């Protein structure tokens, strides 16, 4: 069941991700994708935090829709970001997801869980 959610998210990301970016911003780049994620979070009014430090972008997103939605949302964002030459790590919880994206091409992503 969780695998079906991931497959659906991947399909949506592949079919709609770049088209959506081009429609709204006329460019397809990782920074555009991150900006659109933030805009979308503002529109749907999910509590979130977004921090940028150099090439590292950190998101924490809270929702009250359960684990399956966390799986869907993280898979969707992960597949959109995989279209670019970046490293990312995702963490899924019951009602939240967090992820870190390193926008520097081909660099290893180090996540400190302190």
N, C-alpha and C positions, 0 to 999 in steps of 0.2 A: 504494500500500500504506500509506504514512504517512497519507494522507488518510482512508483507511478507519478507521484507528485513531482519528483525531481525531473522525470522525463517530460512532463507537461511544462514545467518551468523552463527547461532547456529549449523546448520547441518554441515557446512564446518569445524567449530571449533571441533566438536565432531569427525568427520571422519578423519580429516587431522592433527589436532593440535599436538597430542602426537606422531604420526608417523613422522611428520616433525622434531620434536625435537629429536627423537631417531635417525633419519637418519643423522642429522647434528652434534649432540653432544653426542649421545649414552647414554643419560640420560633424565629423565623426572622429572623436578623440577621447582619450581616457578622462581628461579634465572636463570635457563636455558631459560625459557620462556621470561623473561624480557631482557636477553641478545640477544635472537633471534629477539625480537621486535626491539631492537636498531639496530642490524645488518641489518634487512630488511629496516628500515628507511634510513640507509646510502646507501643501494643499490639503492633504488628507488628515493633517493635524495630529500625527503620531508624535509623542514626546521622543525627542532624539537629541544626541549631541554629535557634533562634527568638529574634529580638531585636525589641524594641518601643522606638521612640523617637517620642514624641508620637503622631501619627496614622499613622506609618509602621511597618509590620510586615514583617520580613525573615525568610524561611525559606531554609535550605539543607538539602537532603535527599539522602543518599547511599544507593544500592542497588547491587546487583551483577547487575542483570537486563538490562542493555544499553540501547541507544538507543531501541528501539521502546517499551520500558516507560517511558523518560523522556518520550517523546512522549505516551503514554497518560496518565501521571500528571499532567503539566503541563496537558494539555488538559482533563482531568477537573476539576482544581482551578480552572483559568481559567474554565470554564463555570459552575461552582458560584458563584464570586465575581462573575461577570458578572451574576448575578441581583440584585445589590445595586448601589447607586449609588456605586461605588468605581473607582479607577484601579489597574491592576496591570500589571506587566511580568514576563515569564518568560524564563529562560535554560535551555536544554537542553544537557546534555553526555551522553557515553556512559553513565555510571553515576550521574548526579546531575541534579538540577534545583535551581534557585534562583528565588525570586520575591519581589517587593516589592509590598505592597498599601498604598495610601494610603486610609485609612478616612474621610477628610474628604470629604464629597460634592462632586463637581464640581471637585476641585482637580487641577492638573497634577502628574504624578508625575515627579520628577527623580531619576534614578539616577546615582550617582557611581561609576564603574568604576575607581577608583584602586587 
